[in-house]
């Protein structure tokens, strides 16, 4: 698979997750301020980075999607998506966990 195909696949997966899941929704407020828009953009960029690492470790977009929505023992069978959904702290926690795993810290 070429690098451009991998990048396109990861971007498509990220877009699908964002469009298909409420975890990236506006949580009941309108994105009217620059700060809220920046926070939304940061969360989206973080998720794109997480998906790149997950794709590198798992090798398949369907497995990446399954990882987000499946129970995870690290969080007492809570899904990574629900942890990510908690806000900045949850997003940071998921990012740190994925990075740790990517370096072999299972």
Helices and strands as residue ranges (DSSP letters): H 3-20, G 22-24, H 34-58, H 61-69, E 71-72, G 73-75, E 78-79, H 80-84, H 88-102
